[in-house]
Structure formats: C-alpha cells, structure tokens
Amino acid sequence: MKKDVLEFPVQDCLSVFCEYMEVKAEELGLSNNTLFRDPCGIDNVSTARDMLRCLIRGNECEALRAVWGTPHYTVALGGKQPREWALHSTVLEDAASPLLTEHYEVIGGKTGQLTRYNMNNLSVIVRMPDSDVLLACTIMGADEGTDKPRNRYQAAREALDAAVAKYRNRSMDNTKAEVCAQSAIVCVVPPLAGSEYHATLDILYEKNAGEQLRPASMTKMLTAAIVAEQVNDLDDVLTIRQDVLDAIQPSGFYVGDLKAGDTLTVREALYAMMLPSSNAAAFTLGAHVGNLLLNDCL
C-alpha cells in the first residue's frame, strides 16, 4: 500500500533541503568555502572550483542533460490561470552568448548573476573543437563593465582557449592567459559514472579558483541534480503555493513568473529553473524534495 505523503511547513521543508545540499556538497568533495542557504543562490557562497564539481555532477544526470541543452521550451501551466509560458535559455539564447557558441559547441550549463555583488557567472559543458572531448568551465565575477564584449561568455571563451592549448601541449604554461573574470577553471569532463565521486580532475586552466565568491543561480545545478536523484517520477504534478512564494519575497528576488495556484510537472519546473532561471521554480522544487525527505523520516 502506498504511504500517504504528509505536507510539512514550507520553512521546515526548505531547511531540510538546504541541509541535504550540504550533505551532497560533502559527497562531491566541495570545500569549506561553499555554503548553501537556499536552493537558488540568493545568499549562497562558493568557489569556481566547487561550482565546477556541481557542473560535472549535473552532467551525470540524464534528466538534467536533456534540460540544460535546450534553447527554448514551452510549458502549459494549469490551475487557476491556464496559460502557455515560453522559456528561453540564458546560456544559449542570451544576446552575448554567440561570443562563446560561435567557437564552441555548448552542451549545456547555467548562468548566475547578482548585480549587487558584481557577480556575473557562467558554468558550461562544451565540446572541444575537432574532438569528442568534453570540457567543463566555470567563470565567476566576469567583467561586465562598459568595455563590451568583455563579459562571462568572452571570459569563458578565453579560459577554454587557454585550456585547449594546454590539452594539446601539456608542457605549455598557460597561467598568464588573459581571462576577464575574477576566477575561472576548466577541466576535462570525466566519463559518466552515475553518482561515483571523481576524486581527481584533469584541470587544464585555473585562475583564483578557490576564491570564495557568490555563485548566484549556478546553485541551481546542484538543486536540479538533487531533484533528479530524489523524485521518482518527473511527471508528478506540482502546485505553486503562496507560502513558498512568500519564502522568496523577503530577498526581493521573486519576479512573478509563477503564480499561486499554477500547476506544472517536476520536469517542467526543472526547465523553468534551468532555462530562464526561475527562483519560484527553484523554491518550489526545493520545498517539494524537502517534504519528501521529511516523509522518508517517518
């Protein structure tokens, strides 16, 4: 007989989810410079090196690979106000993304931005030119000043170019390569290994990769990986709750893309969280998984 699922208070669910994020952080070997306080990145701190491991973990999730490599997707929202919601990837359809996509095949990834901290971030998986080798790249604190196009996509290209040169000539020194970001790191993507932890990575380039900064919405890579791990059926239907939206409001980061009473599947919420970077979707998924974890403890 299927056990009834109890509904716990939202703050309890979110607290348990964040505690579980810390458990996963330890499993992935993340440093003490990473701390998760929410599922979407409003108040979190981390490093480029740790976010790179989250990127690699995300790439190991089949469901997430299907989501973050999609340029656009349409969700048919149900509930009180049925409507279509057109989603567009901040990685693949940003106005500046051709600075990267014209030189590398982007498999997927996630942006992150916190203007008040000057954090303009990007994590991407790309295919190395004329090769089947995949590279993982994380950029944090890219220069988004008036001297365009020196931004996170340009920074990613510069870091990847330095990494490709190193891959092709292991004896070269690329430590002085110019990358217009506070921190950056690139490695070879390890073979897919499910949940197996990769103790060592083949690092091809890094700049201040251990510096503690704000990952912003790159946090959602780990949130998505946990959702894919904990939810048995991604077609389960979620209802957007006002108390979940209220949990976001104090930060001022809720933009109203989802309304209380809207319904969508877990899979659709993943698209909403990963493509246009919906914080409402991230909090809803975090609360849902937190509620499942609390029920598992009964």
Secondary structure as GFF3:
##gff-version 3
##sequence-region A 1 298
A	DSSP	alpha_helix	10	27	.	.	.	ID=ss1
A	DSSP	alpha_helix	48	59	.	.	.	ID=ss2
A	DSSP	alpha_helix	62	68	.	.	.	ID=ss3
A	DSSP	beta_strand	72	79	.	.	.	ID=ss4
A	DSSP	beta_strand	83	88	.	.	.	ID=ss5
A	DSSP	alpha_helix	98	101	.	.	.	ID=ss6
A	DSSP	beta_strand	105	114	.	.	.	ID=ss7
A	DSSP	three_ten_helix	115	117	.	.	.	ID=ss8
A	DSSP	beta_strand	119	127	.	.	.	ID=ss9
A	DSSP	beta_strand	134	142	.	.	.	ID=ss10
A	DSSP	alpha_helix	152	168	.	.	.	ID=ss11
A	DSSP	beta_strand	181	188	.	.	.	ID=ss12
A	DSSP	beta_strand	203	207	.	.	.	ID=ss13
A	DSSP	three_ten_helix	216	219	.	.	.	ID=ss14
A	DSSP	alpha_helix	220	230	.	.	.	ID=ss15
A	DSSP	beta_strand	237	239	.	.	.	ID=ss16
A	DSSP	alpha_helix	242	248	.	.	.	ID=ss17
A	DSSP	three_ten_helix	249	251	.	.	.	ID=ss18
A	DSSP	beta_strand	262	265	.	.	.	ID=ss19
A	DSSP	alpha_helix	266	274	.	.	.	ID=ss20
A	DSSP	alpha_helix	279	296	.	.	.	ID=ss21
###
